[in-house]
Structures are given as structure tokens and as C-alpha cells.
Amino acid sequence: MTNPFFLSLVVGAFVGGAAGYLGSLMITRKMALVGDALGHVALPGMGLALLLKVDVTLGAFVFLALGILLIWRLGEKTPLSSETVVGIVFVSSLAVGFLMFPSQSSLKA
């Protein structure tokens, strides 16, 4: 029963079931863009962390938390759909991330 292949198969089945359920839930609530958007929300945090020479994971986590709070707050305060709010935060964070990310020459120093 402790065969690594069997355990991997069981874990894969559970992850597949959970992902299928969450995916259908996200589609019905019109939040299909959230997964991609949150990946890009981390970009400004990574750029800032590189500029400040701190752990990149910490910078990404902080900006992800701020992005989630911003999406939630804008979703409550505006009549816009959740996909529109996620798209606005997505594009804005991507633009800020490109502006904040240090150039290659400053990383070598």
C-alpha cells in the first residue's frame, strides 16, 4: 500500500477532482481570469524585492495579498463585473511590474 506510484495516483485523482470542481465554480461566477491575473500581480512584488535585495518570494506574497484585497474591494465598491475588475488589476499590475523590474545591468552589481 505504500507504493509511490499508487500514492501518486491517489493524490492525482484527488487533485484532479478538486481542480475540476473549483474550475467549474470559477466559470459560473465569471472569475476565469483570476488564476492568470494573480500570477501577473506578483510581478511588481518580485521587481521591488529585487531592487531592495530581499527574498523574491516575500515580495511576490505581499503583492499577491494586496492584489487579492484590491480585487475584493473594487468588486464590492463598483458595479463592474468581477472579470472586469480582475482584468483591470491584471493589466495595471503587469504595467507597474515592467516599470519596477530592474534592468540586467543593475542586477550584476
N, C-alpha and C positions, 0 to 999 in steps of 0.2 A: 503493500500500500504506500510505501514511501518512495516509489519510483519517481524520479524527477520529471519524466515525460508525462506520467499520469497527473502529477500535481500541476504541471504547466497547462495541461489540457483542461483541468477543472477550473483553474484560475482564469484561463482564457474564455471559458464558457460563461463564467460569472461576469467578467469584464464586458464581454460582448452583449450579454443581456442587459446590463446596467447602461451601457452606451446606447443601445437601441432604444431603451425606454427614455433616457434623458434626451436623446436626439429628437424623438417624436414629440416630446414635451416642449422642447425649444422651438420646433417648427410651428406647433399650434399656437404658441404665444408670440410668434413673429420675432424671434430672437436668434435666427440662424446665423447672423453675422458676429455674434458675441465671441465665439472661440477665436476667430481670426483677429478680431479687433483687439482683444486683450493681449494677444501676442505682440501686437504693434504698440500697445500702450506702454509696454515695458522698455521700449527703445530709448525714450528720453531718460529714464532712470539709469539705464546702462551707460549712456553717454555722460551723465552727470557723475556717476560713480567712477568712471574712468578719468574724468577731469579732476575729481577730488582724491583720486588714488585710494579708494575704498573698495570693498568687495562688491563686485558687479551684481551678485545675487541680491544683496541688500538693497541696492538702488532699484533693481527691477521690481522687487517685492513692494517697496514703498510706493512706486508709481502705479503698480497694479492695484494696490489698495485705494489710492487716490482716484484712479480711473473708475473703479467699481463704484465708489461713493459718488463721483461726479455723474455717472450714468444714472444711478438710482435717484439722485437729487433732481437732475434735469427731467427725468421721466415723471417725477411727481409734480414738478412746477410748471411744465409746459404741456400744451395739448398735442404735441408731436407724438407720433408712434414710437415704440421702443426701437425699431430698426433705424429710424431716422436719427434718434439721439445717439445710438451706438455708432452709426456712420459718421456723425459729426465729431464725436470724441476720437474715433479711429483716425480720421484724416488729420485732425488737429494734432494729435499726439505724434503721428508719423512726421508731420512737418516740423514740430518742435524737436523731435529726436534727430532729424537730419541737421538742424541748426546747432544742436548741442554736441553732437558727436565730434570728438576731436579728430584732427587730421592725423595721418600716419606719421608725419614728422614730429608732432608733439608727443606721440607715444614712445618714440625711440629715445627721447631724452631722459 
